[in-house]
Amino acid sequence: MDASFRAGGLASGMDTNAIIDQLVALESRPLDQLRRRQAAFRTQISALGDIAASLSGLSAAAADLGDHGVLATQARSTSTAFSAAPGADAIAGSYRLAVKALAQPAKWRSAAFAAGAGVAGGTLRLTVQGTAVAPIAVPDGASLADVAYAIRQSGAAVSAVVLDDGTSSWLSVTARDTGHPLDGAPADALSISFTPSAGAVGQAPGFAELQPARNAQVEVDGLTFTRTGNVIADALPGVTLTLAAAGGPAEDLVLGTDPAGTQARLQKLVDGYNGVMRLLQRHLAVAKDSDRATTLAGDSTLRTLQARLQRVLVTEVPGLSSGVRTLADLGVRTGRDGSLSVDAATLSSALARDPAAANALFSTSGTGLAAVVKALVADHTRAGDGALVLRQDGLGRTVKDLDGQAAALQLRIDAFQQNLIRQFTAMESTVSGLKSIGSFLAGQTTQQQKGS
């Protein structure tokens, strides 16, 4: 008899299917509890991953302050000949700048072609920024548009377009990049030559230079910097200059501390800290009626991390002689809920008093706050021995062990269910047989009564 067949109480009148389901449900309670534990542990693993990711963001913010300092710099100048964009590495100071020349690209143009005139067949050769382009074959009778397309398809760093004034057409070729190699000549930026084929029919392109390449020149405090483009990032440390007009007098550029920009940089660290602490507070909280064994409530690893992060707030960086030794000295305040904020007035006062110390608070090698935070994060997220990593690994092993237990329980439940089905099916068969015998005997008795 098939053990999976369920008679359903056809003979006995009992709902044996419901009885079997209820008995199996009772037998499955340990498995249900085990699966709930597995789900809780997987949730913990995910939560630890979220905390580790948040810590990595905090570490990146700290590393940025350690590498580039907390100070942001702003540029002040009334010049229309140039603009300056300070970066994280810009240094405060004042300079006299004069734009001597703007960079421009080399430009060549063909001879004029009448409407419908074809180009003579031959080979076109281009050299761009000192590098020869593969020869371009021009068939007899090609149009200027055909030649322009072939130039564009060659991969040369140029633009090629046809100009038409309604009477004549020209092929204009312009170098994509301004200037010419610093160790070369303007002619190295772009040159075009054409060799006609034997017996070529049509008009030769007749290319000639229309505009020579020119490099940009800017004078900074009497020193001349020559570059191939009008955006210059290596004349002043950490400052990108954009040249707009040449020939004017020297003008002042002042780089000074930017309080608002500095606060924004410090705020990134504060936001990173607050993000981690919010996660810790949420997962450490004890929920009412929850099983603490299946949550991170009160977890010692997280409590240790929380305490170490809080100590960062009062960490004094040794060797700093000014009034900036802790985050509080830069205006970082702790709210009632444990979150941090930046007091703009205190920060501005500290920057006015000693801006260099503000940078040193983070960038001091080994003992600066950037190094302290990075070490703290590494202790918890480092592959192999980070505290959070070890905690995740331990929970992962627990989940794997529970997988084995769940599989064994499921086999036992399946066997229990099949046994119940066999037993109830056998019972139904027996009841059915007894009913048949009873019906037979009743029939015999009736027959005998009729015969007598």
C-alpha positions as CSV (number, residue, x, y, z in Angstrom):
1,M,0.0,0.0,0.0
2,D,1.2,3.5,-0.9
3,A,2.2,5.2,2.4
4,S,1.4,8.6,0.9
5,F,-2.2,7.6,0.2
6,R,-4.6,9.3,2.7
7,A,-8.0,7.6,3.0
8,G,-9.5,10.7,4.7
9,G,-11.8,8.7,7.0
10,L,-14.1,7.3,4.3
11,A,-14.7,4.2,6.3
12,S,-14.5,5.4,9.8
13,G,-16.2,8.7,9.3
14,M,-13.3,10.4,11.2
15,D,-11.4,13.4,9.6
16,T,-8.1,11.4,9.7
17,N,-6.4,14.0,7.4
18,A,-7.0,16.7,9.9
19,I,-5.8,14.4,12.7
20,I,-2.6,13.7,10.9
21,D,-2.0,17.3,10.1
22,Q,-2.4,18.3,13.7
23,L,-0.1,15.6,15.0
24,V,2.5,16.5,12.4
25,A,2.2,20.2,13.4
26,L,2.9,19.2,17.0
27,E,5.9,17.1,16.0
28,S,7.2,20.1,13.9
29,R,7.3,22.6,16.7
30,P,11.0,22.0,17.5
31,L,11.8,22.5,13.8
32,D,9.8,25.7,13.7
33,Q,11.6,27.1,16.7
34,L,14.9,26.1,15.1
35,R,14.1,27.9,11.9
36,R,13.1,31.0,13.8
37,R,16.5,30.9,15.6
38,Q,18.2,30.6,12.2
39,A,16.3,33.6,10.8
40,A,17.3,35.6,13.9
41,F,20.9,34.7,13.5
42,R,20.9,35.6,9.8
43,T,19.4,38.9,10.8
44,Q,22.2,39.5,13.2
45,I,24.8,38.6,10.5
46,S,23.2,41.2,8.2
47,A,23.1,43.8,11.0
48,L,26.8,43.2,11.7
49,G,27.5,43.7,8.0
50,D,25.6,47.0,8.1
51,I,27.6,48.2,11.1
52,A,30.9,47.2,9.3
53,A,29.9,49.1,6.2
54,S,29.0,52.1,8.3
55,L,32.4,51.9,10.0
56,S,34.1,51.8,6.6
57,G,32.4,55.1,5.7
58,L,33.6,56.6,9.0
59,S,37.1,55.4,8.3
60,A,37.1,56.9,4.8
61,A,36.0,60.3,6.2
62,A,38.8,60.1,8.8
63,A,41.3,59.1,6.2
64,D,40.4,62.1,4.1
65,L,41.0,64.5,7.0
66,G,44.2,62.7,7.8
67,D,45.5,62.9,4.2
68,H,44.3,66.4,3.3
69,G,43.6,68.1,6.6
70,V,40.3,69.5,7.8
71,L,40.9,73.0,6.5
72,A,39.1,74.0,3.4
73,T,40.5,76.9,1.3
74,Q,38.6,79.5,-0.6
75,A,40.0,81.7,-3.4
76,R,39.4,85.5,-3.6
77,S,40.2,87.5,-6.7
78,T,38.5,90.2,-8.8
79,S,40.2,89.0,-12.0
80,T,38.2,88.1,-15.1
81,A,41.4,86.7,-16.8
82,F,41.5,83.6,-14.6
83,S,39.5,81.7,-11.9
84,A,40.9,79.5,-9.2
85,A,39.3,76.4,-7.6
86,P,41.1,75.3,-4.4
87,G,41.1,71.6,-3.6
88,A,41.6,69.7,-0.4
89,D,45.4,70.2,-0.6
90,A,45.4,73.9,-1.2
91,I,47.5,76.1,1.1
92,A,46.6,79.5,2.2
93,G,48.6,82.3,0.7
94,S,48.6,85.3,-1.7
95,Y,49.9,85.4,-5.2
96,R,50.2,87.8,-8.2
97,L,49.1,86.2,-11.5
98,A,49.2,87.4,-15.1
99,V,47.8,85.4,-18.0
100,K,50.4,85.8,-20.8
101,A,48.8,83.6,-23.5
102,L,45.8,81.3,-23.9
103,A,46.2,77.8,-25.4
104,Q,44.6,77.2,-28.7
105,P,44.4,74.2,-31.1
106,A,46.0,73.9,-34.4
107,K,43.7,74.3,-37.4
108,W,44.1,73.4,-41.1
109,R,41.9,74.0,-44.0
110,S,41.7,72.7,-47.6
111,A,41.5,74.8,-50.7
112,A,38.0,75.9,-51.9
113,F,36.0,73.4,-53.9
114,A,33.2,74.3,-56.2
115,A,29.9,72.6,-55.8
116,G,30.1,69.0,-57.0
117,A,33.9,69.0,-57.5
118,G,35.6,65.7,-56.6
119,V,38.9,65.2,-54.7
120,A,41.8,63.7,-56.5
121,G,42.7,60.2,-55.5
122,G,45.8,59.7,-53.3
123,T,47.1,59.3,-49.8
124,L,46.4,61.7,-46.9
125,R,48.9,61.7,-44.0
126,L,48.3,63.4,-40.6
127,T,50.6,63.9,-37.7
128,V,48.9,64.8,-34.4
129,Q,50.8,65.9,-31.3
130,G,54.0,64.4,-32.8
131,T,52.4,61.0,-33.6
132,A,51.8,59.9,-37.2
133,V,48.3,58.6,-38.0
134,A,47.9,55.6,-40.3
135,P,47.8,56.8,-44.0
136,I,44.2,57.5,-45.3
137,A,43.4,56.4,-48.8
138,V,41.3,58.8,-50.9
139,P,39.7,57.4,-54.0
140,D,39.3,59.4,-57.2
141,G,36.2,61.6,-57.2
142,A,35.6,61.4,-53.4
143,S,33.7,64.3,-52.0
144,L,35.0,66.5,-49.2
145,A,32.4,64.9,-47.0
146,D,33.8,61.5,-47.8
147,V,37.3,62.7,-46.9
148,A,36.1,64.3,-43.7
149,Y,34.4,61.0,-42.7
150,A,37.6,59.0,-43.5
151,I,39.6,61.3,-41.3
152,R,37.1,60.9,-38.4
153,Q,37.1,57.1,-38.8
154,S,41.0,57.0,-38.7
155,G,41.0,57.6,-34.9
156,A,43.0,60.7,-35.2
157,A,42.5,63.2,-32.3
158,V,41.0,65.8,-34.6
159,S,37.6,67.0,-35.8
160,A,36.9,67.2,-39.5
161,V,34.0,69.1,-40.9
162,V,32.9,70.5,-44.3
163,L,32.2,74.3,-44.3
164,D,30.0,75.6,-47.1
165,D,29.2,79.3,-47.8
166,G,26.8,78.5,-50.6
167,T,29.3,78.9,-53.4
168,S,32.3,77.0,-52.3
169,S,33.2,74.3,-49.7
170,W,36.2,73.7,-47.6
171,L,37.4,70.8,-45.4
172,S,38.4,72.1,-41.9
173,V,40.5,69.9,-39.6
174,T,41.1,71.0,-36.0
175,A,43.2,69.3,-33.4
176,R,41.1,68.0,-30.5
177,D,43.6,69.2,-27.9
178,T,44.9,72.6,-27.5
179,G,48.6,73.5,-27.5
180,H,51.6,71.4,-28.7
181,P,54.1,69.2,-26.9
182,L,56.1,71.2,-24.4
183,D,59.3,69.8,-25.8
184,G,58.3,70.4,-29.4
185,A,57.2,73.1,-31.8
186,P,53.7,74.4,-32.8
187,A,54.0,72.4,-36.0
188,D,54.1,69.2,-34.0
189,A,50.5,69.7,-33.0
190,L,49.0,69.0,-36.4
191,S,50.4,68.6,-39.9
192,I,48.6,67.3,-43.1
193,S,50.2,66.2,-46.3
194,F,48.7,64.7,-49.5
195,T,50.3,62.5,-52.1
196,P,48.2,62.2,-55.3
197,S,48.0,58.8,-57.0
198,A,49.5,58.4,-60.5
199,G,47.0,59.7,-63.0
200,A,44.7,61.0,-60.3
201,V,41.6,62.8,-61.5
202,G,40.1,65.7,-59.5
203,Q,41.2,68.6,-57.4
204,A,44.0,68.1,-54.8
205,P,42.9,69.0,-51.3
206,G,45.5,71.7,-51.0
207,F,45.6,71.7,-47.1
208,A,47.3,74.7,-45.4
209,E,47.7,75.7,-41.8
210,L,45.0,78.2,-40.8
211,Q,45.8,78.6,-37.1
212,P,49.0,77.5,-35.4
213,A,48.8,75.7,-32.0
214,R,49.7,77.7,-29.0
215,N,50.4,76.8,-25.4
216,A,49.0,78.6,-22.4
217,Q,51.3,80.8,-20.3
218,V,50.6,82.1,-16.8
219,E,53.0,84.1,-14.6
220,V,52.8,83.4,-10.9
221,D,54.8,85.8,-8.7
222,G,57.2,86.3,-11.6
223,L,57.6,82.6,-12.6
224,T,56.2,81.6,-16.0
225,F,54.3,78.3,-16.3
226,T,53.7,76.9,-19.8
227,R,51.1,74.3,-20.3
228,T,49.2,72.8,-23.2
229,G,45.8,73.7,-21.9
230,N,43.9,76.5,-20.3
231,V,43.1,74.5,-17.2
232,I,46.3,74.3,-15.1
233,A,46.4,72.1,-11.9
234,D,50.1,72.1,-11.1
235,A,51.2,75.7,-10.8
236,L,49.9,76.3,-7.3
237,P,49.6,73.3,-4.9
238,G,46.1,72.0,-4.6
239,V,44.6,74.8,-6.8
240,T,43.2,74.5,-10.3
241,L,43.5,77.6,-12.5
242,T,41.3,78.2,-15.4
243,L,42.6,80.8,-17.8
244,A,40.0,83.0,-19.7
245,A,41.8,86.0,-21.1
246,A,45.4,87.0,-21.9
247,G,47.3,90.3,-22.0
248,G,46.0,92.0,-18.9
249,P,48.0,93.2,-15.9
250,A,49.0,91.0,-13.0
251,E,46.2,90.6,-10.4
252,D,46.0,89.3,-6.9
253,L,44.8,85.8,-5.9
254,V,44.3,85.2,-2.2
255,L,43.8,81.8,-0.8
256,G,42.4,81.8,2.7
257,T,40.7,79.5,5.2
258,D,37.0,78.8,4.3
259,P,35.1,78.3,7.6
260,A,32.0,77.0,5.9
261,G,34.0,74.6,3.7
262,T,36.0,73.5,6.8
263,Q,32.8,72.8,8.7
264,A,31.4,70.8,5.8
265,R,34.6,68.6,5.8
266,L,34.3,68.1,9.6
267,Q,30.6,67.4,9.2
268,K,31.4,64.3,7.0
269,L,33.3,62.8,10.0
270,V,30.5,63.7,12.3
271,D,27.9,62.2,10.0
272,G,29.9,59.0,9.8
273,Y,30.2,58.8,13.5
274,N,26.4,59.5,14.0
275,G,25.5,56.8,11.4
276,V,27.5,54.1,13.3
277,M,26.2,55.1,16.7
278,R,22.6,55.0,15.5
279,L,23.1,51.5,14.3
280,L,24.7,50.4,17.5
281,Q,22.0,52.0,19.6
282,R,19.3,50.3,17.6
283,H,20.8,46.8,17.8
284,L,21.9,47.1,21.4
285,A,18.4,48.1,22.6
286,V,16.5,45.4,24.4
287,A,13.1,44.9,22.8
288,K,10.2,44.0,25.1
289,D,9.3,40.2,25.1
290,S,12.2,39.4,22.8
291,D,14.6,36.5,23.2
292,R,17.9,38.2,23.9
293,A,19.7,35.0,22.9
294,T,18.6,35.6,19.3
295,T,19.3,39.4,19.1
296,L,22.3,41.7,19.5
297,A,20.8,43.4,22.5
298,G,23.6,43.8,25.0
299,D,26.1,42.2,22.7
300,S,29.6,42.6,24.2
301,T,31.3,43.2,20.9
302,L,29.0,46.0,20.0
303,R,29.2,47.5,23.5
304,T,33.0,47.5,23.3
305,L,32.9,49.2,19.9
306,Q,30.4,51.8,21.2
307,A,32.7,52.6,24.2
308,R,35.8,53.0,22.0
309,L,34.0,55.3,19.6
310,Q,32.8,57.5,22.6
311,R,36.4,57.7,23.8
312,V,37.5,59.2,20.5
313,L,35.5,62.3,21.4
314,V,37.8,63.0,24.4
315,T,41.0,61.7,22.9
316,E,43.8,64.3,23.2
317,V,46.4,64.3,20.4
318,P,49.8,64.5,22.1
319,G,52.3,67.1,21.0
320,L,49.8,69.8,20.1
321,S,50.7,73.0,22.0
322,S,47.8,75.2,21.0
323,G,44.2,75.1,22.3
324,V,43.2,72.5,19.7
325,R,43.8,69.1,21.2
326,T,40.4,67.3,21.0
327,L,37.3,67.3,18.8
328,A,35.5,69.5,21.3
329,D,38.1,72.2,20.7
330,L,36.9,72.4,17.1
331,G,33.3,72.8,18.2
332,V,32.2,69.1,18.1
333,R,29.4,68.8,20.6
334,T,27.5,65.7,22.0
335,G,23.8,65.9,22.2
336,R,21.5,64.3,24.8
337,D,20.9,61.4,22.4
338,G,24.6,60.8,21.9
339,S,24.7,62.3,18.4
340,L,27.4,64.8,17.4
341,S,27.0,68.3,15.9
342,V,29.4,71.1,15.0
343,D,29.2,74.5,16.7
344,A,30.1,76.9,13.9
345,A,31.2,79.7,16.3
346,T,33.6,77.5,18.2
347,L,35.0,76.1,15.0
348,S,35.5,79.6,13.5
349,S,37.3,80.8,16.7
350,A,39.6,77.8,16.6
351,L,40.5,78.4,13.0
352,A,41.2,82.0,13.6
353,R,43.4,81.1,16.5
354,D,45.5,78.3,15.0
355,P,44.4,76.8,11.7
356,A,47.5,74.6,11.4
357,A,46.6,72.9,14.7
358,A,43.2,72.0,13.4
359,N,44.9,70.1,10.6
360,A,47.4,68.6,13.0
361,L,44.6,67.2,15.2
362,F,43.8,64.8,12.4
363,S,47.0,64.5,10.4
364,T,49.6,63.9,13.2
365,S,51.3,60.6,12.2
366,G,50.3,57.7,14.4
367,T,48.5,59.7,17.1
368,G,46.2,62.0,15.1
369,L,42.5,61.4,15.3
370,A,42.5,60.0,11.7
371,A,45.0,57.3,12.7
372,V,43.0,56.6,15.9
373,V,39.7,56.1,14.0
374,K,41.3,54.1,11.2
375,A,42.9,51.8,13.8
376,L,39.6,51.4,15.7
377,V,37.7,50.5,12.5
378,A,40.4,48.1,11.4
379,D,40.3,46.3,14.7
380,H,36.6,45.6,14.0
381,T,36.5,45.0,10.3
382,R,39.9,43.5,9.3
383,A,39.5,40.2,7.4
384,G,40.5,37.3,9.6
385,D,40.6,38.8,13.0
386,G,38.4,41.9,13.1
387,A,35.9,41.7,16.0
388,L,32.8,42.1,13.9
389,V,34.2,39.6,11.3
390,L,34.8,37.0,14.0
391,R,31.3,37.6,15.4
392,Q,29.8,37.1,11.9
393,D,31.9,34.0,11.3
394,G,30.7,32.5,14.6
395,L,27.1,33.2,13.8
396,G,27.6,31.8,10.4
397,R,28.9,28.5,11.9
398,T,25.9,28.4,14.2
399,V,23.5,28.8,11.2
400,K,25.3,26.0,9.4
401,D,25.1,23.7,12.4
402,L,21.4,24.5,12.7
403,D,21.0,23.6,9.0
404,G,22.2,20.1,9.8
405,Q,19.8,19.9,12.8
406,A,16.9,21.1,10.7
407,A,17.6,18.5,8.0
408,A,17.7,15.7,10.6
409,L,14.4,17.0,12.2
410,Q,12.7,17.2,8.8
411,L,13.6,13.6,8.0
412,R,12.2,12.5,11.4
413,I,9.0,14.5,10.8
414,D,8.6,13.1,7.3
415,A,9.0,9.6,8.7
416,F,6.5,10.3,11.5
417,Q,4.0,11.6,8.9
418,Q,4.4,8.6,6.7
419,N,4.0,6.3,9.7
420,L,0.7,8.0,10.7
421,I,-0.6,7.7,7.1
422,R,0.2,4.0,7.1
423,Q,-1.5,3.5,10.5
424,F,-4.6,5.4,9.7
425,T,-4.9,3.9,6.3
426,A,-4.6,0.4,7.8
427,M,-7.3,1.4,10.4
428,E,-9.6,2.6,7.6
429,S,-9.0,-0.6,5.8
430,T,-9.8,-2.7,8.9
431,V,-13.0,-0.6,9.6
432,S,-14.1,-1.0,6.0
433,G,-13.6,-4.8,6.2
434,L,-15.5,-5.0,9.5
435,K,-18.3,-3.0,8.0
436,S,-18.4,-5.4,5.1
437,I,-18.6,-8.4,7.4
438,G,-21.3,-6.7,9.5
439,S,-23.3,-6.0,6.4
440,F,-22.9,-9.6,5.3
441,L,-24.0,-11.0,8.6
442,A,-26.9,-8.6,8.8
443,G,-28.0,-9.8,5.3
444,Q,-27.7,-13.5,6.4
445,T,-29.8,-12.9,9.5
446,T,-32.5,-11.2,7.4
447,Q,-32.5,-14.1,5.0
448,Q,-32.9,-16.6,7.9
449,Q,-35.7,-14.6,9.4
450,K,-37.6,-14.6,6.1
451,G,-37.1,-18.4,5.7
452,S,-38.5,-19.2,9.0
